[in-house]
Amino acid sequence: MMTLYSTDKSPLMQVSAIERDGSDLLIKGKAFGAMPMTARLTPKEARAGLKLLRFRLVWFLLTLPFRR
């Protein structure tokens, strides 16, 4: 299970599964530890998200799993 945190480091969402649904990506979990939710990422939105990435951020994302 993966946990996403807010800026004050309190748990925001616990991701329990990432699944494929046709050409979309479903992210399932619980928001604020109680409310079940499923987020859908479409190919169009994924392309829009990739446009936000710059070289320094891509490098950070690649090295993130190896940081303490």
N, C-alpha and C positions, 0 to 999 in steps of 0.2 A: 504494500500500500504506500502511496506517495501522498505527502501533505503539502499543500500550498499555504503560505503564511501571508498575512497582511503586513503593512509597513510597521505596525507596532509589535510584530512577531507573534501575534495570536493566530491560532489555526483558522484558516478561512475555508478551505475545502480539502477533504480527504478523497483522493482519487483511488477507486477500487478496480477499475477496468478501463482499458482503451480497446475499442473494437472497430472493425470495419463494417459499414452498412452500405453496400453498393459502392459508390464512389465517394461517400462521406466517411468521416471519422467520428465515432461516438466516444465521449469521455463521460464515464459514469462515476458517481461518487455521492458524498454528502456535504452539503454546504453548512457551515457553522456547527458541524458535528451532529446535526439532527435532521435536516431537510434533504431527502433524497433528490438528486437532480441528474439529468442527462444533458450534456452539451453536445451540439452537432457542429462539426467543422466541415464546411463545404470546400470543394476545390477552389472556387472563386475567392473565398475568404483566406484560404491557405496561401494563395498567390499574393494576396494583399498583405498578409503577414510577412512573407518573404521579402517584400519590398522595404520593410522596416529594418531589416538586418543590414548592418554595415560590417566591414572587415573585422574591426576590433571586437564587436559583439559576437560574431561567428567564432573567432578565436577563443573568446571567453567561454562560449557554450561547449566547444570541443574539449577544453581543459577542465570544465566544471566537475565532471565525475571524479577527477583525480585530485581535487583540492581537499583540504581538511575542513 
